[in-house]
Amino acid sequence: MPEGLTGFLLGVFGMAIVSRGWEALQTVPVAAIWQAVIDRISGRKGGA
C-alpha cells in the first residue's frame, strides 16, 4: 500500500475508534463516580 493511503486509512479508523470511545464515555455518569471516589477518600481520612 502507498504510504499516503496507509496513513489516511489509519487516521480514519483511528478517529472512528476514538469517536466510539468518546460516545461510551459520555454515557457513563463521570460526576457520580468522582463524587463516590472523593467521598470514600475523605471518609478514610476522617476515620483514621
Buried (B, 14 or more C-beta within 10 A) or exposed (E): EEEEEEEEEEEEEEEEEEEEEEEEEEEEEEEEEEEEEEEEEEEEEEEE
